[in-house]
Amino acid sequence: MKLKARLPLLLALGLAAFTLLAPSAQAGTIELLGQAGPGGATNEFTVKTQVLVIMTLLGLLPALMLMMTSFTRFVIVLSLLRQALGLQQGLPNRIVTGIALILTLLVMRPVGEQVWTQAFVPYDEDRIGLMQALKVAEVPLSRFMLAQTSKASLAQVGGLAGSKVAKPEDHPFTVKLAAFVLSELKTAFQIGCMLFIPFLVIDLVVSSVLMAMGMMMLSPLVISLPLKLLLFVLVDGWTLTVNTLVTSIQAY
């Protein structure tokens, strides 16, 4: 009954949307993607092409945004820290992901402001076209990624892609992105190992003591978990971890 009652409303909304989009669809283009010209934005893509581009971006944009930021480093380090503490069930994935996102927003704020003011605002005001806006937005992102990318990773990816350039800035964006991801993984594991070693020592000491006392049936995790949590709280572990993650980002 509810569906039958709402059916006329849905049909009216659909008819209104079709009426608004029909003139643009009949013309072969819609006012969505285009390149700015002397008289304003002149569309260069057909309706089918624009829909294809939008659907592709909607599927790839979240993953690309995560790969082009320091989110990968933060979430890996926090996951290793959770495993070192033995809190696989006590620290949910949503909490780890949320902390990584907050730190990513904090670190990437200057880059986001540059992209907003230099690329999005001029494009929104029809002063530049889409392709030009993408090129302008690529500059601060490339500068940030190159500052975090090791020369060895960049040379390796550049050799695999066949990119031979004089300066690192001249590499294609895909080469810089791949090298950046490899460098982020390496840095994340290095920081994770540094955080993992103190808790590993505690596990070894507790296991040795229990074995010496003949308590082989008692799980070492039952004893080591409170000790690791106490140590982590006493040294203000979260502040040290966040400070290590944020300061590990190189200036750009």
C-alpha positions in Angstrom: 0.0 0.0 0.0 2.8 2.4 0.8 4.5 1.6 -2.5 1.3 2.3 -4.4 0.8 5.5 -2.5 4.3 6.7 -3.4 4.2 5.6 -7.0 2.6 8.8 -8.4 5.2 10.9 -6.5 8.1 8.9 -7.9 6.7 9.2 -11.4 6.3 12.9 -11.0 9.9 13.3 -9.8 11.2 11.1 -12.6 9.2 13.1 -15.2 10.5 16.4 -13.8 14.2 15.2 -13.9 13.7 14.0 -17.5 12.2 17.3 -18.5 15.2 19.2 -17.0 17.8 16.9 -18.7 16.0 16.4 -22.0 17.2 19.6 -23.7 20.8 18.9 -22.9 20.5 15.2 -23.8 19.0 16.2 -27.2 21.9 18.5 -27.8 24.3 15.6 -27.2 26.1 17.2 -24.2 25.4 18.0 -20.6 26.8 20.9 -18.6 29.1 18.9 -16.5 32.5 18.3 -17.9 34.1 20.7 -20.4 36.9 23.1 -21.2 36.7 26.8 -20.6 36.7 29.0 -23.6 36.5 32.8 -24.3 32.7 32.7 -23.9 32.6 30.4 -20.9 32.7 26.6 -20.6 32.3 24.7 -23.9 31.5 21.1 -23.5 33.7 18.6 -25.4 32.2 15.3 -24.2 29.0 13.5 -25.2 26.5 12.3 -22.6 27.8 8.7 -22.8 31.4 9.7 -22.4 30.6 12.0 -19.4 28.6 9.3 -17.6 31.4 6.8 -18.2 34.0 9.2 -16.8 31.9 10.0 -13.8 31.1 6.4 -12.9 34.8 5.5 -13.3 35.9 8.3 -11.1 33.3 7.4 -8.4 34.8 3.9 -8.3 38.4 4.8 -8.4 38.6 8.2 -6.6 38.4 6.9 -3.0 41.1 4.4 -3.5 43.3 6.9 -5.4 42.8 9.5 -2.7 43.9 7.0 -0.1 47.0 6.0 -2.1 48.0 9.6 -2.8 48.0 10.6 0.9 49.8 9.3 4.0 46.8 7.2 5.0 48.6 4.0 4.0 51.5 4.7 6.4 49.2 5.6 9.3 46.8 2.7 9.0 49.6 0.1 8.7 51.5 1.5 11.7 48.4 1.6 13.8 47.4 -1.9 12.8 50.9 -3.2 13.8 50.7 -1.3 17.1 47.3 -3.0 17.8 48.8 -6.4 17.1 51.9 -5.7 19.3 49.6 -4.7 22.2 47.5 -7.8 21.6 44.3 -5.8 21.2 42.9 -7.4 18.0 39.4 -7.5 19.6 39.8 -4.6 21.9 40.6 -2.0 19.2 38.1 -2.3 16.3 39.1 -1.7 12.7 36.8 1.4 12.6 38.7 3.0 15.4 42.1 2.4 13.7 40.7 3.6 10.4 39.2 6.7 12.0 42.5 7.7 13.7 44.3 7.2 10.4 41.8 9.4 8.6 42.0 12.2 11.2 45.8 12.2 11.1 45.7 12.1 7.3 43.4 15.2 7.2 45.8 17.0 9.6 48.8 16.2 7.5 47.2 16.8 4.1 45.5 20.0 4.9 48.1 22.3 3.3 48.0 20.2 0.1 44.2 20.3 0.1 44.1 24.0 0.5 46.5 24.5 -2.4 44.4 22.2 -4.6 41.2 24.0 -3.6 42.5 27.5 -4.2 44.6 26.9 -7.3 42.6 24.2 -9.1 39.0 23.8 -7.9 38.1 27.4 -7.4 39.2 28.6 -10.9 37.5 25.6 -12.5 34.3 26.2 -10.6 34.4 29.8 -11.8 34.9 28.6 -15.4 38.3 30.3 -15.6 40.1 27.1 -16.5 39.0 23.8 -18.0 38.9 20.4 -16.5 42.2 19.1 -17.9 44.0 22.3 -16.9 42.6 22.0 -13.4 43.8 18.5 -13.1 47.3 19.6 -14.2 47.3 22.4 -11.6 46.1 20.0 -8.9 48.8 17.5 -9.8 51.6 20.0 -8.9 51.1 20.1 -5.0 50.3 16.4 -4.9 53.4 15.5 -6.8 55.5 17.8 -4.6 54.2 16.1 -1.5 54.6 12.5 -2.9 58.2 13.2 -4.1 59.2 14.5 -0.7 58.1 11.2 0.9 59.5 8.9 -1.9 62.9 7.4 -1.7 65.2 7.7 -4.7 65.7 4.0 -4.9 61.9 3.3 -5.3 61.5 6.1 -7.8 64.4 4.8 -9.9 63.1 1.2 -9.7 59.6 2.2 -10.8 60.9 4.5 -13.4 63.0 1.7 -14.8 60.1 -0.7 -14.9 58.0 2.0 -16.7 60.7 2.9 -19.1 60.7 6.5 -17.9 64.1 8.2 -18.4 64.1 11.8 -17.2 66.6 14.2 -15.9 64.7 15.4 -12.9 62.3 13.4 -10.6 59.5 16.0 -11.2 59.5 15.1 -14.9 58.3 11.5 -14.3 54.7 10.7 -15.2 52.2 10.9 -12.4 51.6 7.2 -12.4 55.3 6.5 -11.9 55.5 9.0 -9.0 52.3 7.4 -7.5 53.6 3.9 -7.6 57.0 4.9 -6.2 55.2 6.8 -3.4 53.1 3.8 -2.4 56.2 1.6 -2.2 58.1 4.1 -0.1 55.1 4.5 2.2 54.9 0.7 2.7 58.6 0.6 3.6 58.4 3.5 6.0 55.3 2.1 7.7 57.0 -1.2 8.3 60.1 0.5 9.7 58.1 2.5 12.2 55.9 -0.5 13.0 59.0 -2.6 13.8 60.3 0.2 16.1 57.0 0.1 18.0 56.8 -3.7 18.0 60.2 -4.4 19.6 59.4 -3.2 23.2 56.2 -5.2 23.4 58.0 -8.2 22.0 60.6 -8.0 24.8 57.8 -8.1 27.3 56.2 -11.1 25.7 59.6 -12.9 25.8 60.2 -12.1 29.4 56.8 -13.2 30.5 57.0 -16.4 28.5 60.4 -17.2 30.1 59.2 -16.5 33.6 56.1 -18.7 33.1 58.2 -21.5 31.7 60.7 -21.3 34.6 57.8 -21.5 37.1 56.4 -24.5 35.3 53.1 -22.7 34.3 53.1 -24.0 30.8 49.3 -24.3 30.7 48.9 -20.6 31.4 48.8 -18.4 28.3 51.5 -15.7 28.4 49.0 -13.2 26.8 47.0 -13.2 30.0 50.0 -11.8 32.0 51.7 -9.8 29.3 48.6 -7.9 28.1 48.1 -5.9 31.3 51.8 -5.2 31.5 51.9 -3.9 28.0 48.9 -1.7 28.5 50.4 -0.4 31.7 53.7 0.4 30.0 51.9 2.0 27.1 49.8 4.3 29.4 52.8 5.2 31.6 54.9 6.4 28.7 51.9 8.2 27.1 52.1 5.9 24.1 49.3 7.4 22.0 51.0 10.9 22.1 54.4 9.4 21.2 52.9 7.3 18.4 51.0 10.3 16.9 54.0 12.5 17.2 56.2 9.9 15.5 53.7 9.4 12.6 53.2 13.2 12.0 56.8 14.1 12.2 57.8 11.3 9.9 56.2 13.3 7.0 59.0 15.1 5.3 58.6 18.8 4.5 57.7 19.6 0.9 
